[in-house]
């Protein structure tokens, strides 16, 4: 498994819209690109951290947001002051049940 961790600084007045767009795009990447799911978190200082799981690096690198979600993806990016990939990580070991999976 391959994991990508993102950090976003979202404009205060666009947080709700950002979260809605993020969810739509994350679901599209899972459905259309073979992603294994994502989670979005917010820290006390308002920084958003997201991580997405992929079968492998190649699947992630070959994934593009589906064209039908281009407007939503643009809205999500416009809501951010910054958006960056912090880490691209290969999974060393996984604990069954950690994500509610067995």
C-alpha positions, 0 to 999 in steps of 0.5 A, spaced: 500 500 500 502 507 498 499 513 502 500 520 500 499 525 506 497 533 504 497 539 508 492 545 506 491 552 509 484 553 507 481 560 507 477 561 513 470 563 509 471 557 505 472 552 510 465 548 509 465 549 501 472 546 501 470 540 505 464 538 501 469 539 495 474 535 498 469 529 499 466 529 492 473 529 489 476 524 494 470 519 492 471 520 485 478 518 485 476 512 489 471 510 484 475 512 478 482 511 479 482 505 484 484 509 490 483 505 497 480 511 501 481 518 504 481 521 510 481 529 512 482 532 519 483 539 521 488 541 527 486 546 532 490 551 528 485 550 522 490 546 518 487 541 514 491 534 513 489 529 509 491 522 507 489 517 501 491 510 501 493 507 494 494 500 492 501 502 489 505 509 487 503 507 480 496 507 481 497 514 485 501 517 479 497 515 474 490 518 477 487 524 474 481 528 477 476 525 472 474 531 467 467 531 470 469 533 477 474 539 474 469 545 477 469 542 483 476 540 484 478 548 482 473 550 487 477 546 492 483 548 490 481 556 490 479 555 497 486 554 499 491 559 501 496 553 500 496 545 498 502 541 498 504 534 499 508 532 505 509 525 504 509 519 499 509 513 503 510 506 502 507 502 507 511 497 511 506 493 515 499 494 517 495 492 523 488 488 521 482 492 524 485 499 524 481 502 519 475 497 521 477 492 516 479 485 517 
